[in-house]
Amino acid sequence: MRGWQPLQKLLEAAAEPSTPHAAARLHAHLLRSGHLHSSHHLTAHVLASYPPSFARHLFDEIPVPTPRLANALLRARVRAHQWRDVLLLIPSLRVRPDAFTLPLLLKSCAMLPSLAHGRAVHALAVRSCAAYADAFVATALVQMYAKFGDIVGLINAYNTVEKPDMVLRTSVVTGYEQNGMAQAALQFFARNVVGQGVVPSPVTLVSVISAVAQLRDARSGQACHGFVLRNDFGYDLVLVNAILGFYMKIEAVQDARRLFEGMMERDIITWCCMVTGYVQSGDACEALSVYKKMVQAGMKPNSVTVVSVAQACSLALDVEEGKRVHDIAVKIGCELEMTVATALVDMYMKCSCHENAMQLFRRMPKKDAVAWRRSLVVLPKMVSQTSRCECSSACCWMVLPLMLSLW
């Protein structure tokens, strides 16, 4: 097996869209060397490296396929986001689904989305008792039911496993939290993780922190932070970013600042969290100061950064910095995204740059009710720049689509 690992790595690399002919060349090499005939494991990697349609053609040429090969074919469809095709392939696979097949089917049901198909796959798992008791399958079921907000189905899936692992427990906590049931998430965590003496993983704690943030429970959040420090989880940047976001959400700005300044590693999410937090607390000057430090640190802004900085410029009435961030939005290709463009229009309006606001508004490919309302504020202020008749005409043509969109 170890001797085949380099070939497996090459086949995984060949699956990338940037290397369209690499899979065929490796396939030919394996056929000539005789490795392919003696290893279903390598054959599965070959199937997974091809585009889905060609992988299906190869699979049909195999006289007696195995579940591993069928799963490789399904995995290729999943990688291509062909969710419906994954389900349509099942009757023609000539193999019985196993514990590795069912999670692929459940993910496809969740992404379609189709709860009815998900329940059918659940029934299939029940008929296969060994697969139903598998924690891997149960985790996929929990995630699928969480996606549809079916909490009863979620708990039933969890209860099928006698000895749930940390991944399964985490999926339940996350499912509660993502469905707005923060209190239930914390109760489950206290009863089924802490109460059973299980040490949570950093991924689990991220969901717990998110639940605490929903409740704006300062005491529980600080307890979680203390737990992270005592267990040396400070190396996990995603977890520390979650704590940072929690402090900003409850407006504990000084706690957030201390945590930020003590961080050895920061990514774009860290910086955006600080900028956004200062904007939400009304401290535009500090938000812009953090943004400038971010740029000096060589961090490249993204669309979230642009929105937060534009909002800070609106508060500070700093149109020059606003124009610079607008240029950045153009450069990184997010200028006409609805949230970005709406924030920039609002910034120009509050800085009395009405013409800039209207020019950007007209170029927006999609406009929601918020964008229309923001732009309508500009029109009365533009009366002095045009005749009353022209302004009335402009108002009519702008108000009519807004009324139709809200009808």
KEVEXMI-671428 format. One line per 8 residues: number of its first residue (from 0); their letters; for each residue x, y, z of C-alpha. Coordinates in pm, 1 decimal, m for minus. Example, Ala and Ser with C-alpha at 12.3 -4.5 7.8 and 13.67 -1.06 7.14 Angstrom:
<atoms>
0 = as = 1230.0,m450.0,780.0  1367.0,m106.0,714.0
</atoms>
This chain:
<atoms>
0 = mrgwqplq = 0.0,0.0,0.0  273.7,246.7,91.9  441.1,198.3,m246.2  123.4,322.6,m414.1  93.8,641.0,m210.0  294.4,854.1,m459.2  64.6,733.7,m738.8  m240.1,817.3,m527.9
8 = klleaaae = m108.4,1169.7,m468.7  m48.0,1211.4,m842.2  m401.6,1093.1,m921.6  m546.8,1335.6,m666.4  m349.5,1617.8,m829.8  m467.0,1499.8,m1174.2  m828.1,1553.9,m1063.7  m772.5,1931.2,m1066.1
16 = pstphaaa = m938.0,2112.1,m1360.7  m602.8,2274.7,m1447.5  m457.3,1933.4,m1546.0  m715.4,1788.5,m1789.8  m485.7,1531.6,m1958.7  m286.4,1418.8,m1655.4  m544.1,1159.7,m1544.9  m538.5,985.7,m1884.4
24 = rlhahllr = m158.4,969.9,m1886.5  m142.0,824.2,m1536.4  m419.5,580.2,m1624.8  m219.1,459.7,m1927.4  93.8,420.4,m1713.6  m94.7,210.6,m1456.3  m239.0,m12.6,m1727.9  104.0,m73.7,m1883.2
32 = sghlhssh = 264.5,m143.3,m1544.7  m6.7,m389.6,m1443.2  m75.0,m210.3,m1111.0  m433.9,m130.9,m1202.8  m538.0,m493.7,m1245.9  m421.9,m587.9,m897.0  m561.0,m297.7,m696.9  m922.0,m180.7,m664.9
40 = hltahvla = m781.2,91.4,m440.7  m586.8,247.0,m728.4  m877.9,192.7,m966.8  m1096.5,397.7,m731.5  m843.7,679.5,m741.9  m837.4,662.6,m1123.3  m1217.6,693.7,m1136.1  m1211.0,988.2,m897.3
48 = syppsfar = m948.7,1167.1,m1109.0  m1161.2,1175.6,m1425.8  m1450.7,1410.8,m1508.9  m1782.2,1253.7,m1395.1  m1910.7,1156.5,m1740.9  m1589.2,975.6,m1835.6  m1563.5,816.3,m1491.7  m1911.7,668.7,m1547.5
56 = hlfdeipv = m1797.3,521.6,m1882.4  m1496.9,356.3,m1712.6  m1713.4,224.2,m1429.7  m1953.4,58.7,m1675.4  m1658.6,m131.1,m1826.9  m1577.8,m299.3,m1493.4  m1734.4,m650.2,m1491.3  m1778.7,m682.5,m1114.2
64 = ptprlana = m1757.0,m341.5,m942.5  m1701.6,m308.2,m568.0  m1856.1,m58.2,m324.6  m1520.1,124.7,m314.7  m1534.7,182.0,m692.3  m1899.1,287.9,m678.5  m1817.5,538.2,m404.4  m1532.2,678.2,m613.4
72 = llrarvra = m1777.5,735.7,m898.6  m2025.6,907.0,m666.4  m1748.2,1114.6,m510.7  m1656.8,1247.7,m856.2  m2017.6,1365.8,m899.2  m2017.7,1523.2,m553.6  m1694.0,1705.6,m630.9  m1859.7,1844.2,m946.5
80 = hqwrdvll = m2169.2,1948.5,m742.2  m2391.7,1722.3,m954.2  m2619.1,1644.6,m661.0  m2915.9,1509.2,m856.0  m2695.5,1278.8,m1062.3  m2558.3,1123.1,m743.3  m2907.5,1002.5,m650.3  m2997.3,897.9,m1005.2
88 = lipslrvr = m2686.1,678.8,m1028.1  m2774.3,456.1,m732.6  m3003.1,205.7,m913.7  m2741.6,140.0,m1184.3  m2432.5,92.1,m964.6  m2473.7,m287.3,m931.8  m2350.2,m275.5,m571.9  m2516.4,m243.0,m232.0
96 = pdaftlpl = m2460.4,99.2,m66.6  m2230.6,84.6,236.8  m2139.9,317.6,523.4  m1926.5,529.5,286.7  m2199.5,557.6,22.4  m2471.5,688.9,253.6  m2293.8,1014.1,358.1  m2244.8,1100.2,m12.7
104 = llkscaml = m2617.2,1047.8,m73.2  m2714.7,1248.9,235.7  m2491.4,1539.6,137.9  m2652.0,1541.7,m207.4  m3000.7,1545.3,m50.7  m2902.1,1840.2,167.7  m2757.2,2036.7,m124.5  m3048.9,1978.8,m365.7
112 = pslahgra = m3225.8,2046.2,m120.6  m3471.1,1756.8,m73.4  m3577.3,1641.8,271.8  m3798.9,1370.6,117.8  m3499.3,1211.2,m54.3  m3297.9,1250.2,266.9  m3559.9,1055.7,462.2  m3557.1,786.2,194.4
120 = vhalavrs = m3179.4,752.8,235.9  m3233.4,741.0,614.0  m3474.1,449.8,562.1  m3210.0,279.6,346.2  m2961.9,321.0,632.7  m3209.5,168.3,878.7  m3246.9,m139.4,657.4  m2868.1,m175.2,665.2
128 = caayadaf = m2831.5,m212.9,1043.2  m2449.1,m207.7,1040.3  m2438.2,119.1,846.6  m2713.7,276.9,1058.8  m2513.2,231.1,1378.2  m2202.3,381.2,1218.3  m2100.1,719.8,1366.0  m1989.2,838.1,1020.7
136 = vatalvqm = m2340.0,779.1,879.3  m2507.7,923.6,1189.0  m2300.4,1240.8,1155.3  m2412.0,1279.1,792.7  m2774.3,1226.8,900.3  m2741.9,1488.4,1176.5  m2591.5,1740.7,934.2  m2860.9,1671.9,675.5
144 = yakfgdiv = m3146.8,1713.2,924.4  m2983.0,2028.1,1065.8  m2974.3,2177.2,716.2  m3354.7,2135.5,696.1  m3417.2,2246.3,1054.6  m3559.8,1905.1,1147.9  m3441.4,1884.6,1508.9  m3644.8,1570.5,1587.7
152 = glinaynt = m3475.0,1386.8,1301.1  m3140.0,1520.3,1417.0  m3179.5,1385.5,1771.2  m3316.6,1051.1,1648.6  m3008.8,1008.9,1429.6  m2779.2,1092.5,1721.4  m2951.2,845.4,1952.5  m2886.1,551.6,1717.0
160 = vekpdmvl = m2514.5,547.9,1805.1  m2425.6,380.0,2132.2  m2083.3,544.6,2164.4  m2087.7,874.9,1975.4  m1753.1,1028.6,1887.9  m1657.7,1394.5,1918.4  m1741.0,1467.2,1554.1  m2098.6,1345.4,1601.9
168 = rtsvvtgy = m2142.1,1541.0,1925.6  m2006.3,1852.0,1753.5  m2251.8,1809.9,1464.6  m2543.4,1814.8,1710.5  m2416.3,2127.4,1888.1  m2361.3,2297.2,1551.4  m2705.1,2188.3,1427.7  m2876.4,2348.6,1726.5
176 = eqngmaqa = m2667.1,2664.0,1697.4  m2724.3,2707.6,1323.1  m3098.6,2675.8,1372.2  m3104.5,2955.4,1630.0  m3145.5,2719.0,1928.1  m2846.9,2848.5,2120.9  m2978.8,2749.7,2464.6  m3043.2,2393.1,2347.0
184 = alqffarn = m2692.5,2379.1,2200.0  m2537.4,2474.5,2533.7  m2757.1,2231.2,2725.8  m2659.5,1946.0,2493.9  m2292.9,2043.7,2527.9  m2316.2,2051.9,2908.6  m2497.3,1716.8,2927.0  m2331.2,1513.0,2650.5
192 = vvgqgvvp = m1978.8,1653.4,2640.1  m1878.1,1816.6,2968.4  m2116.6,1600.6,3172.0  m1960.6,1282.5,3033.2  m1605.0,1392.5,3093.7  m1525.1,1429.9,2722.6  m1266.8,1694.7,2627.3  m1417.5,1903.7,2345.2
200 = spvtlvsv = m1225.2,1974.9,2028.2  m1154.7,2329.1,1904.8  m1422.7,2276.9,1636.0  m1680.1,2198.9,1907.2  m1581.5,2508.5,2101.7  m1629.8,2729.4,1793.7  m1996.2,2622.1,1782.0  m2029.2,2669.8,2159.1
208 = isavaqlr = m1885.8,3022.9,2134.4  m2127.0,3099.4,1848.6  m2418.5,2983.4,2065.1  m2297.8,3195.0,2357.2  m2268.0,3494.1,2122.1  m2628.9,3444.2,2010.3  m2736.3,3464.4,2374.0  m2495.8,3753.7,2444.0
216 = darsgqac = m2399.7,3567.8,2760.0  m2083.5,3745.6,2877.2  m2019.2,3515.3,3173.8  m2039.5,3192.3,2968.4  m1824.6,3345.9,2695.0  m1553.2,3439.1,2941.7  m1571.5,3087.1,3088.8  m1517.8,2941.9,2739.9
224 = hgfvlrnd = m1222.9,3176.5,2686.7  m1072.2,3060.5,3015.2  m1121.2,2696.3,2914.9  m938.7,2763.5,2586.5  m644.9,2917.4,2770.9  m624.6,2639.4,3033.1  m624.2,2368.0,2767.4  m372.5,2540.3,2537.8
232 = fgydlvlv = m617.5,2575.1,2249.1  m487.2,2923.3,2173.2  m300.8,2785.7,1870.4  m632.4,2739.2,1683.5  m687.8,3062.1,1490.8  m1048.9,2981.3,1394.6  m1136.2,2934.5,1762.3  m960.7,3251.6,1875.1
240 = nailgfym = m1134.1,3446.2,1596.5  m1467.6,3313.9,1725.5  m1386.8,3442.2,2075.3  m1281.8,3776.8,1927.9  m1612.3,3799.2,1740.9  m1800.5,3713.9,2059.7  m1638.2,3998.7,2253.2  m1715.5,4244.6,1975.0
248 = kieavqda = m2076.6,4123.2,1953.1  m2136.7,4190.7,2323.5  m1948.1,4521.8,2283.9  m1670.0,4418.3,2521.8  m1431.1,4620.7,2308.2  m1145.7,4635.1,2558.2  m1149.9,4256.3,2606.2  m1144.6,4213.8,2228.9
256 = rrlfegmm = m856.8,4457.4,2194.7  m648.6,4278.5,2459.7  m709.6,3945.9,2290.0  m623.8,4091.9,1948.8  m301.4,4249.8,2067.6  m189.5,3922.0,2227.3  m247.7,3713.6,1915.1  68.2,3570.2,1758.3
264 = erdiitwc = m111.4,3497.9,1430.8  m380.5,3697.4,1250.5  m566.9,3640.2,926.6  m810.8,3851.4,726.0  m1100.5,3732.4,946.1  m918.2,3859.1,1256.7  m868.0,4204.7,1109.0  m1222.4,4223.7,965.7
272 = cmvtgyvq = m1364.3,4126.7,1303.6  m1187.6,4419.7,1468.9  m1283.7,4671.3,1199.5  m1647.6,4556.8,1199.2  m1663.1,4555.4,1578.7  m1539.7,4912.1,1605.0  m1789.8,5023.8,1339.2  m2076.1,4857.5,1527.7
280 = sgdaceal = m1967.6,5030.1,1848.3  m1962.7,5365.1,1664.6  m1585.2,5418.8,1684.7  m1510.7,5502.0,1320.4  m1165.8,5647.8,1390.2  m1043.3,5329.8,1560.2  m1197.6,5118.9,1282.4  m1004.2,5312.2,1017.7
288 = svykkmvq = m687.6,5297.1,1227.5  m709.3,4917.0,1250.7  m778.7,4899.3,876.2  m464.6,5101.8,797.4  m257.4,4875.1,1022.4  m401.6,4577.8,838.4  m290.3,4719.2,504.3  54.8,4798.3,646.4
296 = agmkpnsv = 77.7,4435.2,765.1  40.4,4325.3,402.4  m307.3,4177.5,444.8  m522.4,4200.3,130.6  m876.6,4334.3,187.7  m1180.7,4131.0,80.5  m1544.0,4226.8,22.4  m1623.6,4210.0,397.3
304 = tvvsvaqa = m1337.9,4452.3,466.6  m1464.0,4692.0,199.3  m1815.1,4696.9,347.5  m1688.0,4760.5,701.4  m1443.4,5032.4,593.9  m1710.0,5201.9,381.2  m1936.6,5206.1,685.9  m1654.8,5353.7,895.0
312 = cslaldve = m1604.3,5623.7,630.6  m1978.0,5697.7,645.1  m1956.0,5749.9,1022.0  m1639.3,5958.7,998.3  m1755.1,6146.5,682.9  m1414.2,6060.5,534.2  m1486.9,6060.7,160.9  m1119.3,6046.6,58.5
320 = egkrvhdi = m1063.3,5718.1,240.8  m1398.6,5605.7,104.6  m1284.8,5667.3,m250.1  m964.6,5474.8,m185.3  m1157.1,5174.9,m56.6  m1385.6,5207.3,m359.9  m1077.6,5177.3,m581.2  m978.5,4863.5,m389.0
328 = avkigcel = m1326.4,4718.7,m446.9  m1282.9,4775.7,m821.1  m936.4,4620.1,m813.7  m1043.8,4300.4,m634.5  m1361.5,4270.2,m842.9  m1630.2,4311.5,m576.5  m1746.7,4668.1,m650.0  m2085.8,4564.3,m791.0
336 = emtvatal = m2168.8,4298.5,m530.2  m2493.2,4412.0,m372.0  m2367.9,4451.3,m14.1  m2048.6,4627.4,m125.4  m2217.9,4862.4,m372.0  m2494.5,4949.5,m122.7  m2234.0,5033.8,144.9  m2040.5,5251.7,m101.1
344 = vdmymkcs = m2358.7,5430.1,m219.2  m2452.1,5497.6,142.4  m2100.6,5629.7,212.8  m2113.2,5869.9,m83.9  m2460.1,5991.0,15.6  m2359.9,6064.8,374.2  m2049.6,6244.5,250.1  m2272.2,6456.7,18.0
352 = chenamql = m2114.3,6308.5,m298.4  m2454.5,6253.7,m453.9  m2337.8,6223.0,m813.6  m2087.6,5949.9,m721.2  m2364.5,5768.1,m535.3  m2604.1,5779.8,m832.1  m2339.3,5675.0,m1084.3  m2258.6,5365.0,m882.1
360 = frrmpkkd = m2625.2,5293.6,m817.1  m2705.7,5297.6,m1190.5  m2428.9,5045.0,m1260.1  m2548.7,4794.7,m998.0  m2674.8,4483.2,m1182.7  m2901.2,4388.0,m890.3  m3069.2,4619.9,m643.5  m3262.9,4519.1,m333.2
368 = avawrrsl = m3510.2,4730.1,m137.3  m3230.9,4863.9,86.5  m3032.8,4992.0,m212.8  m3344.2,5159.2,m357.3  m3428.7,5328.8,m27.9  m3072.7,5454.6,13.0  m3068.4,5594.5,m341.4  m3407.8,5764.6,m308.8
376 = vvlpkmvs = m3268.7,5977.2,m26.3  m3029.1,6130.5,m278.2  m3291.4,6259.9,m518.2  m3435.3,6544.9,m310.3  m3080.3,6663.4,m244.6  m3011.3,6673.7,m618.2  m3298.2,6916.7,m688.4  m3061.6,7211.2,m676.7
384 = qtsrcecs = m2839.3,7044.5,m940.2  m3115.9,6991.0,m1198.9  m3452.8,7129.2,m1300.3  m3755.9,7035.3,m1090.5  m3917.1,6865.8,m1392.4  m3612.7,6648.2,m1459.1  m3589.8,6551.8,m1093.7  m3960.1,6455.7,m1083.1
392 = saccwmvl = m3909.5,6238.0,m1391.6  m3608.1,6067.7,m1230.7  m3806.9,6002.6,m914.2  m4087.7,5840.2,m1111.0  m3855.3,5608.1,m1300.1  m3677.1,5504.3,m981.6  m3981.9,5467.4,m757.1  m4179.7,5256.0,m1006.6
400 = plmlslw = m3934.4,4956.6,m1008.2  m3913.0,4977.8,m627.8  m4291.8,4961.6,m595.4  m4309.0,4670.6,m839.4  m4039.2,4478.7,m650.9  m4229.5,4515.6,m323.5  m4578.6,4446.3,m471.5
</atoms>
